[in-house]
Amino acid sequence: MVSFYGTATRGAEVTLTVDGRSATAPTYSSGMWFAPPIAVSAGAKSITLTQTVGGQTSAPVIIERSFASPVRTPTLASPAVGSSTPSGMVSFYGYSTPGATVTVSVGGRTVTAPTYSSGMWFAPPVYVGSGNQSIYLTATKDGETTPTVRTVRYFRA
């Protein structure tokens, strides 16, 4: 959710449209307006603003902005870098955005885990062979998925 605010003619009603969603806001005596938060997906967006005073609506003002993904790239806390983890059934955990679903892929096997309000996620155990293994992580929330993160850990036989 993104909050928008600005200045306009006193007493105007401001209409803001971005990413196919609209919000309206009154302008206060100070000239400030504060629109309700709007869900905006990541990427370059056009924000269209108009103000209406006395039944007359202004020409639209278009502002171009880029928005980052609201989903935090997942991190892997365990197994830790440099740890001596035996191969076999291994549990993974780490951190991401609360409410996101983290996907962990290793050795052709994939498991998912919810991220709790603390930001921690705990994936169910998955079989991992010995040697250096690439672990791939993504997090998804509200239709937004982070880029894939690749990390390598060593698992002993």
N, C-alpha and C positions, 0 to 999 in steps of 0.2 A: 504494500500500500504506500502510495506517495502523497504527501501533503503539498498543496499548492497555495500560494498567497501572492498578493501584489497590491497595487494601487490603481484606483479608477476614479471617475467622477463621483463626488459625494452623492449618495442616494441611488446610485446605479445598481442594477442586478448584473453580475458578471456570470457568463456561461463559459465554461472551459470544457473542451473535448480533447481527449487523448486516447489512443489505442481503442477507439470505438466506444468509449465510455464518456459520459458527460456528468458534470456537476454544476450547480448554480450556487451563488453566494451573494449575499447583500453587501453593499459597500457602506462602511460606517462613516460617521461624521469626520473622522480623521482621513478618510479616503482609502483606508486599508480594507481588503477583503481576504477571507480565509475560506477556501473551498473544502468540503469534506474529502477525506483521503480517497484516492482512486487506485484500483489495482492496475498496474502498468507492467507489461511484460518487458523483458530485457531487449535492448537494441535501440536503433535510431528511431525517433518518433517525431511527429509533427504535433504541436500543441496549438489548438485553435482557440482564441479568446474573442469574445464580443462583450459589449456592455449595452444595457438597455436602460434608457432614461426617458421618462414620460412617454412610453410607447414607441420610442425611436431606437432602433438597434444599430449599433455602429458597424462599419465594415470589419470583417474579421482580421485579427492580427495573428500571424502564424509564426511560431517560434520552433526552431529545430533543436532537439536535445537528444542525448544518448543516455540510456538507463542501464545500469549494471543489474545483473541477476540478483534477485533478493535471496537466493539460496547460496549459503556458504559452502565452498568447496570442502568435501570431507577430508579429514585427516585420520591417519592410522596411528593409534597410540600403542597398540599391542597386537602382535609381537613388536617390541621396540627395536630400533636400529641397533645392530651389534649384539642383540640377545642370542642366546643359544637355545633355540626352540627345536624340540624333536619333531620329525615329520609324523604324519598320521592325521588324526582328527584334531584340528586346530581351531580355536575360537579367536575371533578378531573383534576389537572394539576401537572406538575413536570418537571424534567430535564432528558435528555439523549443525545445521540450522534446526532448532526445535520444530518438530512436526514433519520434517523431511523423511523420506525413505531412502536409506543408503543401500546401494547395490555393491556387493563385493564379488569379484571374479578372480579365481586363481586356478591354474591347471585345468582349464576347461569346465570348471564347476562354478556355479553362481548361487549366491544366497542374498537375501534382503533382510534389512533390519530397520525398525522404526527409530527415529531420533526422539529422545525424551525431552521434557521441558528443560532439563539441565544442559542440553546440547550433546549428551552422550548417546551413542548407539552401541549395541551389543549384537553381533551377528551370530547365528547358530553355528556350531562346529561344521567344518568342511574338511574333506580329506586333502592333504597337501603332501606331495612327494618330497624326497630329499634333494638338497642342492639349492642353488639360487632360484627363487621363484618370483615371477612378476605378479604383483597384486594390483588389480584395477578397481578404482572406486569412483562412483558417481553418487550424487544426491538429487532427489526430485521432490519438489513441493509445488503445489498449485499449478501443475503443468510446465514448470520450469525445471530443466535438468542442467546440472553443472557440466563443464567439460570433464572428460575422463582424466583421472589422476593415476599415474603409474608409479609404483614404488617397488623396490626389490628387497627381499629378505632372504636370509640363509636358513635352511632347515636341515638339521643333521639327521643322519640315518639312525 
